[in-house]
């Protein structure tokens, strides 16, 4: 006894073939989009990493400058002969530091803005 053979209608085979082709096209497009997104993320990640390194380097430079300036001030302060001279030196130092800190904040702000534009 032989089992009956059932033939799949041509219309159904055509429909299945079209479905497979459409699925292949959709997956190919999806993978292309994923690859592009991954490349953009990698580029953004590199930009962010470089920006963070720049901010850290700039911050460390500023800390070093501020520490050096403060030690220079301290050295001058211990050499003062009276309170009037010490207060004048302190006032001059504070004015100078406020100006320096404003410039440093401006530099870091500009760096942050350029980083935001690059991402």
N, C-alpha and C positions, 0 to 999 in steps of 0.2 A: 504494500500500500504506500503510495507516495502522498506526501503532504501537498495540499493545494498551494500553489504559488500565487501570491498576491502581488500584483504590480502596483507600484506607487504611481499615481497619475502624474503626467508631465507637468500639469499646472502646479501641483503641490511641490514637485522637485524644483521648478522654476522659482516658486515663492521661497522655498528653503534656501536656494542658492542666492537669491537677492538679499535675504535676511542675513546670511553669512557675510556677503559683500558689504552690506550696510554696517554690520557690527565691526568688521575689520576696519572700515573707513573711520568709524566713530572712535575706535580704540587707538588707531594711528593718530588721529587728531588730538585725542586726549593725551597720549604720550608726548606728542610734540609740544603741547601746552605745558605739561609737567616739566619737560626738559627746559623750555624757555624760562619757566618760573624758577627752577633750580639754578639756572645760570644767573638770573637777575638777583636771586637771593644771595648767591655766592659773591657777586659783584658788590651788592649792598653790604654784605657781611665784611668784605675786604675793606670797603670804604669806611664803615663804622669802626673796624679794628684800627685802621690807619689814623682815623680821627681821634680815637681814644688814646692812641699812643702819642699823638701830637699834643693833646690836652694834658696828658700826664707829664710829658717832657716840659711843656710850657709851665705847668704848675710847679714842677720841681725847680726849674730855673728861677721862678719867682720866689719860691721859699728860700732858695740859696741866697738870692739877692737880698731879701728881707732879713735873713739871719745875719748876713755880713754887715748890712747897714746897722742893724741893732747892736751888734758887737762893737762896731766902730763908735756908735753913740755911747755905749756903756764905757768904753775906754776913755772917751772925751769927758764923760760925766765924772768919772773918778778923779780926773785931773783938775776939776774946777776948784777955785780957791774960796768961793763963797756961795751962799744960797741964790743971790741975784744972778750970778753967772750960770748956776745950775738950772734955774727956772728959764732963763733965756735960751739956753741950750735945749732944754726940754721942749719949749714952745717951737723952736726952729725944727727940731726933730719931728714933732707931731705934724706940723704943716707939711713937711717934706713927705712923711709917711702917708698922710691922707692923699696927697697928690699922686704918689706912687701907687697906692692901692686903687685909686680911681683909674689910672692908666692900665694897671694890670687887669682889673675887672673888664675894662673896655676891650683889651686884647683877647681875653677869654670869651667875651660875648661875641666878638667878631669871628673867632674860631668856631664857636657853636653855630653861628648863623651860616657860615660856609659849609659846615658839616651837615646842617639841615637841608641845604640846597643840594648837596651831593648825594643825599640818600633818597 
